[in-house]
Amino acid sequence: MHLMAILIVLMVAWLVRQTKVSSTRSWLERWRRSLFLLLFPPLLLLTTAIAIMYMGCGGAMLGIKAGWLGYSLSAGYLIFTGFCLLNLVAQGDQSLRKLATHEQKLIDGTTARILELDFPYSAQIGFWNSELVISRGLLTVLDEEHLAAVFAHEQAHVYYRDTFWFFWLGWMRSFTYWLPNTELLWQELLLLRELRADRQAAQQIDPLLIAESLLTVAKAPFEFPITLCANFSHPVMGDRLNERIDFLLAEAEPIPTIRWQSWSWICLLFLPLLTIPLHY
């Protein structure tokens, strides 16, 4: 019975991930859809594995005996997800230790770590409380106004706690890499995150200054591990530069607040747990 439940959940996860996200939709629609498509399959797989582990390999459900195979697969999957989490934590810890060796400096009222690199680069790096990291090249290339635009963008990442939330999204990505469109959804969410930070910064800084800074910085070739990094100059985002600039220069309006109703699908994740009383 457990094996049958696993097969059904795998089929649902695969079918959900087949859904495509249209770039013609609004930011909010794309954000909601992309989050659902990235998160729902791994969370459903996790709750199913947890339910099976709780029920154990003995007994029966609806008259069908439980066996070792489904139980072993669930245990193996939970171990795999745990390994993925530990791997990301280790990568993040290594990055933070490396970051701590760089000089910290106050620039125009903003504290930042300075990387001794010739090309322009900036990012927020960390977990819940991230740090601003900029390169020496950024200070050379940008004037005070454009530097303020970059700082405003990075402050938007702090406001939304992007490094924290994308660490967990990256974890979900890491143990469902084998599902369809995983990488596509990840890149879509990275783009939407940058669009949100651009628009938030545009509430304080002239959008044209942000766009000009973006043109200067966006194709820098350096990046920290993405799990703990939210960077203005992400190389992949350079490939979608026009979309970011168009979004910036469009009619300015605040990013809509995401309401709890958009997370109502979380209730479906409890369905595997509701089968536990059926096991005897």
C-alpha positions in Angstrom: 0.0 0.0 0.0 2.8 2.4 0.8 4.4 1.7 -2.5 1.1 2.6 -4.2 0.9 5.8 -2.3 4.5 6.7 -3.4 3.7 6.1 -7.0 0.5 8.2 -6.9 2.4 11.1 -5.3 5.3 10.8 -7.8 2.8 11.0 -10.6 1.1 14.0 -9.1 4.4 15.8 -8.6 5.5 15.0 -12.1 2.3 16.3 -13.6 2.3 19.5 -11.5 5.9 20.3 -12.7 4.8 19.9 -16.3 2.9 23.2 -16.0 4.7 26.1 -17.7 4.9 29.7 -16.4 4.0 32.4 -18.9 6.2 35.5 -18.9 3.3 37.5 -20.2 1.5 37.4 -16.9 1.9 40.1 -14.1 4.7 39.9 -11.6 2.3 38.7 -8.9 0.8 36.0 -11.0 4.2 34.7 -12.1 5.5 34.8 -8.5 2.5 32.8 -7.1 2.5 30.3 -9.9 6.3 29.7 -9.8 6.4 29.3 -6.0 3.5 26.8 -6.2 5.2 24.8 -8.9 8.6 24.8 -7.2 7.3 24.1 -3.7 4.3 21.8 -4.0 5.9 18.7 -5.4 8.8 18.5 -2.9 6.6 19.3 0.1 4.1 16.7 -1.0 6.9 14.1 -1.3 8.2 15.1 2.1 4.8 14.8 3.9 4.1 11.5 2.2 7.5 10.1 3.3 7.0 11.3 6.8 3.5 9.7 6.9 4.9 6.4 5.7 7.7 6.5 8.2 5.2 7.1 11.0 3.0 4.3 10.0 5.9 1.8 9.8 6.4 -1.2 7.6 4.0 -3.5 9.5 0.2 -3.7 9.4 -2.1 -2.9 6.6 -4.2 0.0 5.1 -7.6 -0.5 3.5 -7.0 -4.3 3.5 -3.6 -4.0 1.7 -0.5 -5.0 3.6 2.3 -2.6 4.1 5.8 -3.7 3.2 9.5 -2.9 3.5 9.9 -1.5 0.0 7.7 1.6 0.4 9.1 2.1 3.9 12.7 1.8 2.8 12.1 4.2 -0.2 10.6 6.8 2.2 13.5 6.5 4.6 16.0 6.8 1.8 14.3 9.9 0.5 14.3 11.6 3.9 18.0 10.8 4.3 18.7 12.2 0.9 16.8 15.5 1.7 18.8 15.7 4.9 22.0 15.2 3.1 21.1 18.0 0.6 20.3 20.3 3.5 23.6 19.6 5.3 25.5 20.1 2.0 23.9 23.6 1.5 24.6 24.5 5.1 28.3 23.5 4.7 28.6 25.5 1.5 27.0 28.5 3.2 29.2 28.2 6.2 32.3 28.1 4.0 31.2 31.2 2.1 30.6 33.1 5.3 33.9 32.1 6.7 35.6 33.3 3.5 33.6 36.5 3.6 34.7 37.3 7.2 38.3 37.6 6.0 37.5 40.6 3.9 37.8 44.2 5.0 34.6 45.9 6.3 34.2 49.5 5.5 31.6 52.3 5.9 30.7 53.8 2.5 28.2 56.7 2.4 26.6 55.5 5.6 26.4 51.8 4.5 28.6 49.1 5.9 30.0 46.7 3.3 32.6 44.0 2.9 35.2 44.9 0.2 36.4 42.3 -2.3 39.7 43.2 -3.9 38.4 42.6 -7.5 38.7 44.9 -10.5 35.3 44.3 -12.0 32.0 45.7 -10.5 30.2 43.4 -8.2 27.6 43.7 -5.3 25.5 41.3 -3.3 23.8 40.5 0.0 25.4 37.4 1.4 24.3 35.6 4.6 21.3 33.8 6.1 18.7 35.8 8.1 21.0 38.8 8.7 22.9 39.2 5.5 25.9 41.5 4.8 26.5 43.8 1.8 29.5 42.8 -0.3 30.9 45.0 -3.0 34.1 44.9 -5.1 36.8 47.6 -5.3 35.9 47.8 -9.0 32.3 48.8 -8.2 33.6 51.8 -6.2 35.8 52.8 -9.2 33.2 52.4 -12.0 30.2 54.0 -10.4 29.7 57.5 -9.2 28.0 58.4 -5.9 24.4 58.5 -7.4 24.7 55.2 -9.2 26.3 53.6 -6.1 23.3 54.7 -4.1 21.1 53.0 -6.6 22.9 49.7 -6.2 22.8 50.1 -2.4 19.0 50.7 -2.6 18.6 47.5 -4.6 20.6 45.5 -2.1 18.7 47.0 0.8 15.5 45.7 -0.9 16.9 42.2 -0.7 17.5 42.8 3.1 13.9 44.1 3.4 12.4 40.9 1.9 15.0 38.6 3.6 15.8 37.1 0.2 18.9 35.3 1.3 16.9 33.4 4.0 13.9 32.4 1.9 16.0 31.5 -1.1 18.2 29.2 1.0 15.1 27.1 1.7 13.9 27.3 -1.9 17.3 26.2 -3.0 17.0 23.2 -0.7 13.7 22.2 -2.3 15.4 22.6 -5.7 18.3 20.5 -4.7 16.3 17.3 -3.9 13.8 17.6 -6.8 16.4 18.3 -9.5 15.1 15.2 -11.3 11.5 16.6 -11.7 10.7 18.5 -15.0 11.3 22.3 -15.2 13.1 22.5 -11.8 15.9 24.6 -13.1 13.5 26.7 -15.3 11.4 27.5 -12.2 14.5 28.3 -10.1 15.7 30.8 -12.7 12.3 32.3 -13.0 12.1 32.9 -9.3 15.6 34.4 -9.3 14.5 36.8 -12.0 11.2 37.7 -10.1 13.3 38.3 -7.0 15.5 40.8 -8.8 12.5 42.5 -10.4 11.0 42.9 -6.9 14.2 44.4 -5.5 14.5 46.7 -8.5 10.9 48.0 -8.1 11.4 48.4 -4.3 14.6 50.4 -4.9 12.7 52.5 -7.5 10.5 53.8 -4.7 13.5 55.7 -3.3 15.9 56.1 -6.3 15.3 57.3 -9.9 14.6 54.1 -11.9 16.9 55.4 -14.7 19.8 55.5 -12.3 19.1 51.8 -11.3 18.8 50.8 -15.0 22.1 52.6 -15.8 23.8 50.9 -12.9 22.4 47.6 -14.0 23.9 48.0 -17.5 27.3 48.6 -15.9 27.2 45.8 -13.3 24.9 43.0 -14.6 27.4 40.9 -16.5 30.1 40.7 -13.9 31.6 37.2 -14.0 31.8 36.5 -10.2 29.3 35.0 -7.8 29.1 33.4 -4.4 27.1 30.1 -4.0 23.5 31.2 -4.8 22.0 29.5 -1.6 23.1 32.4 0.6 23.5 35.2 -2.0 21.2 37.8 -3.5 23.3 39.7 -6.0 22.6 42.7 -8.2 25.0 41.4 -10.8 23.9 37.8 -11.2 25.4 36.4 -14.5 22.2 34.6 -15.5 20.1 37.7 -14.9 22.4 39.5 -17.4 20.8 37.3 -20.1 17.4 38.8 -19.2 18.7 42.3 -18.8 16.1 43.9 -21.2 13.2 42.4 -19.1 14.6 43.9 -15.9 15.1 47.3 -17.5 11.7 47.3 -19.1 10.1 46.4 -15.7 12.1 49.2 -14.1 11.1 51.9 -16.6 7.4 50.8 -16.8 4.8 52.8 -14.9 6.0 52.7 -11.3 3.6 50.9 -8.9 4.4 49.0 -5.7 4.7 45.3 -5.8 1.4 43.9 -4.5 1.2 42.3 -1.1 0.9 38.5 -1.2 -2.1 37.5 0.8 -2.6 34.3 2.8 -5.3 33.1 0.4 -2.6 32.5 -2.3 -1.1 29.9 0.1 -4.3 27.9 0.5 -2.8 25.0 -1.5 -0.7 24.2 1.6 -3.9 22.4 3.0 -3.4 19.8 0.3 0.0 18.8 1.7 -1.8 17.4 4.8 -3.6 14.8 2.8 -0.9 12.1 3.2 -0.9 12.7 7.0 -4.7 12.2 7.0 -4.2 8.6 5.8 -2.4 7.7 9.0 -5.6 6.7 10.9 -6.4 4.3 8.1 -3.3 2.3 8.9 -3.8 -0.6 11.4 
